[in-house]
């Protein structure tokens, strides 16, 4: 499973904090972070610190957000997970 390249493809440019948050939460919901080293790889791909990934996993929903953007993040994470299982 190549978490880094899949996350970089999903990012495709810069994302807002809320989109990164939703993307990380969606990956976590699908068990991506159970794989050893995946937190570090996703953090690198999203260009955020490793502790930020853990913070996003532990936090509730972001204080503000666009439902359209949140749906995109969930869709991207779902596609990411299905590629990882292939």
OpenMM code with the backbone's topology and positions (N, CA, C; nanometers):
from openmm import Vec3, app, unit

residues = "UNK UNK UNK UNK UNK UNK UNK UNK UNK UNK UNK UNK UNK UNK UNK UNK UNK UNK UNK UNK UNK UNK UNK UNK UNK UNK UNK UNK UNK UNK UNK UNK UNK UNK UNK UNK UNK UNK UNK UNK UNK UNK UNK UNK UNK UNK UNK UNK UNK UNK UNK UNK UNK UNK UNK UNK UNK UNK UNK UNK UNK UNK UNK UNK UNK UNK UNK UNK UNK UNK UNK UNK UNK UNK UNK UNK UNK UNK UNK UNK UNK UNK UNK UNK UNK UNK".split()
positions = [
    Vec3(0.0854, -0.1175, 0.0000),
    Vec3(0.0000, 0.0000, 0.0000),
    Vec3(0.0892, 0.1227, 0.0000),
    Vec3(0.0734, 0.2099, -0.0971),
    Vec3(0.1534, 0.3314, -0.1052),
    Vec3(0.0674, 0.4501, -0.0647),
    Vec3(0.0618, 0.4763, 0.0637),
    Vec3(-0.0216, 0.5819, 0.1196),
    Vec3(0.0197, 0.7181, 0.0665),
    Vec3(0.1500, 0.7420, 0.0572),
    Vec3(0.1998, 0.8743, 0.0191),
    Vec3(0.1563, 0.9142, -0.1209),
    Vec3(0.1778, 0.8280, -0.2195),
    Vec3(0.1431, 0.8662, -0.3566),
    Vec3(-0.0074, 0.8813, -0.3738),
    Vec3(-0.0864, 0.7949, -0.3091),
    Vec3(-0.2317, 0.8073, -0.3186),
    Vec3(-0.2805, 0.9359, -0.2534),
    Vec3(-0.2234, 0.9713, -0.1384),
    Vec3(-0.2634, 1.0955, -0.0715),
    Vec3(-0.2230, 1.2159, -0.1542),
    Vec3(-0.1064, 1.2119, -0.2139),
    Vec3(-0.0633, 1.3246, -0.2988),
    Vec3(-0.1542, 1.3408, -0.4187),
    Vec3(-0.1953, 1.2297, -0.4780),
    Vec3(-0.2891, 1.2390, -0.5909),
    Vec3(-0.4218, 1.2972, -0.5449),
    Vec3(-0.4656, 1.2603, -0.4262),
    Vec3(-0.5920, 1.3107, -0.3729),
    Vec3(-0.5835, 1.4597, -0.3441),
    Vec3(-0.4689, 1.5045, -0.2967),
    Vec3(-0.4517, 1.6456, -0.2630),
    Vec3(-0.4581, 1.7311, -0.3883),
    Vec3(-0.3782, 1.6980, -0.4903),
    Vec3(-0.3797, 1.7682, -0.6185),
    Vec3(-0.3855, 1.9195, -0.6007),
    Vec3(-0.2900, 1.9735, -0.5302),
    Vec3(-0.2867, 2.1169, -0.5016),
    Vec3(-0.3039, 2.1385, -0.3531),
    Vec3(-0.3309, 2.2600, -0.3153),
    Vec3(-0.3438, 2.2875, -0.1720),
    Vec3(-0.4891, 2.2723, -0.1285),
    Vec3(-0.5068, 2.2238, -0.0077),
    Vec3(-0.6396, 2.2069, 0.0510),
    Vec3(-0.6528, 2.2991, 0.1708),
    Vec3(-0.7743, 2.3357, 0.2011),
    Vec3(-0.7985, 2.4141, 0.3213),
    Vec3(-0.7786, 2.3242, 0.4431),
    Vec3(-0.7674, 2.3850, 0.5586),
    Vec3(-0.7524, 2.3091, 0.6826),
    Vec3(-0.8713, 2.2157, 0.7011),
    Vec3(-0.9918, 2.2655, 0.6739),
    Vec3(-1.1113, 2.1836, 0.6904),
    Vec3(-1.1109, 2.0618, 0.5981),
    Vec3(-1.0647, 2.0788, 0.4752),
    Vec3(-1.0591, 1.9653, 0.3828),
    Vec3(-0.9568, 1.8630, 0.4283),
    Vec3(-0.8415, 1.9109, 0.4748),
    Vec3(-0.7404, 1.8183, 0.5261),
    Vec3(-0.7954, 1.7435, 0.6465),
    Vec3(-0.8645, 1.8162, 0.7331),
    Vec3(-0.9255, 1.7560, 0.8513),
    Vec3(-1.0218, 1.6451, 0.8104),
    Vec3(-1.1130, 1.6744, 0.7193),
    Vec3(-1.2119, 1.5766, 0.6742),
    Vec3(-1.1454, 1.4584, 0.6043),
    Vec3(-1.0425, 1.4863, 0.5272),
    Vec3(-0.9708, 1.3797, 0.4570),
    Vec3(-0.9077, 1.2839, 0.5578),
    Vec3(-0.8419, 1.3394, 0.6602),
    Vec3(-0.7790, 1.2573, 0.7636),
    Vec3(-0.8848, 1.1774, 0.8397),
    Vec3(-0.9952, 1.2414, 0.8748),
    Vec3(-1.1018, 1.1714, 0.9478),
    Vec3(-1.1605, 1.0574, 0.8640),
    Vec3(-1.1770, 1.0815, 0.7337),
    Vec3(-1.2304, 0.9776, 0.6462),
    Vec3(-1.1320, 0.8616, 0.6331),
    Vec3(-1.0039, 0.8917, 0.6228),
    Vec3(-0.9032, 0.7856, 0.6173),
    Vec3(-0.9039, 0.7048, 0.7468),
    Vec3(-0.9151, 0.7753, 0.8593),
    Vec3(-0.9178, 0.7078, 0.9886),
    Vec3(-1.0401, 0.6163, 1.0003),
    Vec3(-1.1541, 0.6633, 0.9544),
    Vec3(-1.2768, 0.5839, 0.9610),
    Vec3(-1.2650, 0.4546, 0.8806),
    Vec3(-1.1804, 0.4562, 0.7807),
    Vec3(-1.1620, 0.3383, 0.6957),
    Vec3(-1.0422, 0.2538, 0.7392),
    Vec3(-0.9795, 0.2901, 0.8511),
    Vec3(-0.8730, 0.2085, 0.9066),
    Vec3(-0.7363, 0.2246, 0.8438),
    Vec3(-0.7177, 0.3290, 0.7653),
    Vec3(-0.5897, 0.3496, 0.6981),
    Vec3(-0.4755, 0.3640, 0.7981),
    Vec3(-0.5019, 0.4268, 0.9121),
    Vec3(-0.3949, 0.4548, 1.0066),
    Vec3(-0.3593, 0.3342, 1.0938),
    Vec3(-0.4201, 0.2208, 1.0692),
    Vec3(-0.3816, 0.0981, 1.1379),
    Vec3(-0.2511, 0.0429, 1.0807),
    Vec3(-0.2194, 0.0802, 0.9583),
    Vec3(-0.0953, 0.0348, 0.8946),
    Vec3(0.0238, 0.1112, 0.9525),
    Vec3(0.1281, 0.0382, 0.9823),
    Vec3(0.2482, 0.0975, 1.0401),
    Vec3(0.3089, 0.2006, 0.9443),
    Vec3(0.3377, 0.3192, 0.9957),
    Vec3(0.4013, 0.4248, 0.9176),
    Vec3(0.3059, 0.5091, 0.8349),
    Vec3(0.1790, 0.4741, 0.8355),
    Vec3(0.0845, 0.5465, 0.7497),
    Vec3(0.0614, 0.6900, 0.7964),
    Vec3(0.0656, 0.7151, 0.9276),
    Vec3(0.0454, 0.8518, 0.9776),
    Vec3(0.1554, 0.9429, 0.9237),
    Vec3(0.2779, 0.8977, 0.9322),
    Vec3(0.3903, 0.9771, 0.8827),
    Vec3(0.3800, 1.0013, 0.7318),
    Vec3(0.3398, 0.8988, 0.6577),
    Vec3(0.3290, 0.9118, 0.5124),
    Vec3(0.2181, 1.0081, 0.4720),
    Vec3(0.1031, 0.9972, 0.5362),
    Vec3(-0.0079, 1.0868, 0.5036),
    Vec3(0.0266, 1.2296, 0.5435),
    Vec3(0.0895, 1.2480, 0.6597),
    Vec3(0.1301, 1.3818, 0.7032),
    Vec3(0.2240, 1.4445, 0.6014),
    Vec3(0.3178, 1.3673, 0.5527),
    Vec3(0.4114, 1.4179, 0.4525),
    Vec3(0.3390, 1.4555, 0.3231),
    Vec3(0.2482, 1.3687, 0.2806),
    Vec3(0.1753, 1.3939, 0.1560),
    Vec3(0.0863, 1.5170, 0.1665),
    Vec3(0.0263, 1.5384, 0.2837),
    Vec3(-0.0620, 1.6540, 0.3030),
    Vec3(0.0143, 1.7791, 0.3454),
    Vec3(0.1456, 1.7616, 0.3650),
    Vec3(0.2326, 1.8715, 0.4063),
    Vec3(0.1873, 1.9327, 0.5381),
    Vec3(0.1594, 1.8441, 0.6350),
    Vec3(0.1271, 1.8856, 0.7712),
    Vec3(0.2114, 1.8010, 0.8663),
    Vec3(0.2221, 1.8441, 0.9901),
    Vec3(0.3011, 1.7731, 1.0891),
    Vec3(0.2308, 1.6448, 1.1344),
    Vec3(0.3103, 1.5458, 1.1705),
    Vec3(0.2557, 1.4195, 1.2193),
    Vec3(0.1632, 1.4401, 1.3398),
    Vec3(0.2006, 1.5239, 1.4383),
    Vec3(0.1080, 1.5455, 1.5502),
    Vec3(-0.0266, 1.6044, 1.5063),
    Vec3(-0.0271, 1.6762, 1.3962),
    Vec3(-0.1524, 1.7323, 1.3453),
    Vec3(-0.2470, 1.6209, 1.3027),
    Vec3(-0.1932, 1.5155, 1.2430),
    Vec3(-0.2763, 1.4012, 1.2046),
    Vec3(-0.3453, 1.3445, 1.3288),
    Vec3(-0.2660, 1.3240, 1.4350),
    Vec3(-0.3236, 1.2709, 1.5592),
    Vec3(-0.4278, 1.3660, 1.6173),
    Vec3(-0.4014, 1.4951, 1.6085),
    Vec3(-0.4968, 1.5946, 1.6583),
    Vec3(-0.6271, 1.5874, 1.5790),
    Vec3(-0.6179, 1.5765, 1.4471),
    Vec3(-0.7375, 1.5673, 1.3633),
    Vec3(-0.8178, 1.4419, 1.3959),
    Vec3(-0.7484, 1.3309, 1.4227),
    Vec3(-0.8163, 1.2060, 1.4543),
    Vec3(-0.8933, 1.2192, 1.5859),
    Vec3(-0.8353, 1.2888, 1.6832),
    Vec3(-0.8965, 1.3006, 1.8156),
    Vec3(-1.0056, 1.4068, 1.8239),
    Vec3(-1.0016, 1.5060, 1.7384),
    Vec3(-1.0981, 1.6162, 1.7439),
    Vec3(-1.2332, 1.5761, 1.6867),
    Vec3(-1.3324, 1.6544, 1.7233),
    Vec3(-1.4637, 1.6409, 1.6620),
    Vec3(-1.4636, 1.7123, 1.5282),
    Vec3(-1.5802, 1.7355, 1.4730),
    Vec3(-1.5889, 1.8048, 1.3444),
    Vec3(-1.5317, 1.9462, 1.3523),
    Vec3(-1.4806, 1.9990, 1.2404),
    Vec3(-1.4263, 2.1337, 1.2414),
    Vec3(-1.5342, 2.2359, 1.2739),
    Vec3(-1.4958, 2.3508, 1.3300),
    Vec3(-1.5935, 2.4506, 1.3699),
    Vec3(-1.6733, 2.5071, 1.2530),
    Vec3(-1.6130, 2.5128, 1.1379),
    Vec3(-1.6848, 2.5606, 1.0197),
    Vec3(-1.6517, 2.4665, 0.9061),
    Vec3(-1.7335, 2.4678, 0.8057),
    Vec3(-1.7043, 2.3798, 0.6937),
    Vec3(-1.8117, 2.3887, 0.5880),
    Vec3(-1.7717, 2.3547, 0.4713),
    Vec3(-1.8597, 2.3545, 0.3569),
    Vec3(-1.9004, 2.2094, 0.3309),
    Vec3(-2.0299, 2.1810, 0.3317),
    Vec3(-2.0756, 2.0439, 0.3111),
    Vec3(-2.0281, 1.9870, 0.1785),
    Vec3(-2.0196, 2.0696, 0.0769),
    Vec3(-1.9710, 2.0246, -0.0534),
    Vec3(-1.8263, 1.9775, -0.0413),
    Vec3(-1.7424, 2.0533, 0.0281),
    Vec3(-1.6025, 2.0159, 0.0465),
    Vec3(-1.5915, 1.8895, 0.1300),
    Vec3(-1.6741, 1.8758, 0.2328),
    Vec3(-1.6700, 1.7577, 0.3178),
    Vec3(-1.7090, 1.6325, 0.2398),
    Vec3(-1.8076, 1.6438, 0.1531),
    Vec3(-1.8459, 1.5298, 0.0700),
    Vec3(-1.7316, 1.4917, -0.0219),
    Vec3(-1.6591, 1.5905, -0.0770),
    Vec3(-1.5452, 1.5629, -0.1639),
    Vec3(-1.4379, 1.4860, -0.0869),
    Vec3(-1.4086, 1.5287, 0.0352),
    Vec3(-1.3054, 1.4623, 0.1145),
    Vec3(-1.3438, 1.3169, 0.1421),
    Vec3(-1.4695, 1.2925, 0.1758),
    Vec3(-1.5130, 1.1553, 0.2018),
    Vec3(-1.5051, 1.0717, 0.0747),
    Vec3(-1.5419, 1.1305, -0.0380),
    Vec3(-1.5364, 1.0583, -0.1654),
    Vec3(-1.3915, 1.0235, -0.1996),
    Vec3(-1.3007, 1.1181, -0.1819),
    Vec3(-1.1600, 1.0937, -0.2113),
    Vec3(-1.1025, 0.9868, -0.1198),
    Vec3(-1.1371, 0.9923, 0.0073),
    Vec3(-1.0866, 0.8922, 0.1010),
    Vec3(-1.1414, 0.7539, 0.0662),
    Vec3(-1.2662, 0.7467, 0.0230),
    Vec3(-1.3243, 0.6182, -0.0147),
    Vec3(-1.2499, 0.5606, -0.1349),
    Vec3(-1.2224, 0.6434, -0.2335),
    Vec3(-1.1448, 0.5983, -0.3498),
    Vec3(-1.0046, 0.5579, -0.3112),
    Vec3(-0.9470, 0.6315, -0.2181),
    Vec3(-0.8131, 0.6017, -0.1685),
    Vec3(-0.8113, 0.4647, -0.1030),
    Vec3(-0.9105, 0.4366, -0.0221),
    Vec3(-0.9154, 0.3086, 0.0501),
    Vec3(-0.9333, 0.1939, -0.0467),
    Vec3(-1.0168, 0.2091, -0.1497),
    Vec3(-1.0387, 0.0999, -0.2431),
    Vec3(-0.9122, 0.0737, -0.3245),
    Vec3(-0.8324, 0.1767, -0.3531),
    Vec3(-0.7055, 0.1570, -0.4231),
    Vec3(-0.6076, 0.0819, -0.3341),
    Vec3(-0.6110, 0.1113, -0.2045),
    Vec3(-0.5194, 0.0471, -0.1112),
    Vec3(-0.5502, -0.1013, -0.0972),
    Vec3(-0.6753, -0.1383, -0.1145),
    Vec3(-0.7137, -0.2780, -0.1027),
    Vec3(-0.6854, -0.3577, -0.2303),
    Vec3(-0.6606, -0.2866, -0.3389),
    Vec3(-0.6390, -0.3546, -0.4680),
    Vec3(-0.5072, -0.4278, -0.4727),
] * unit.nanometer
topology = app.Topology()
chain = topology.addChain("A")
for resn in residues:
    res = topology.addResidue(resn, chain)
    for name in ("N", "CA", "C"):
        topology.addAtom(name, app.Element.getBySymbol(name[0]), res)
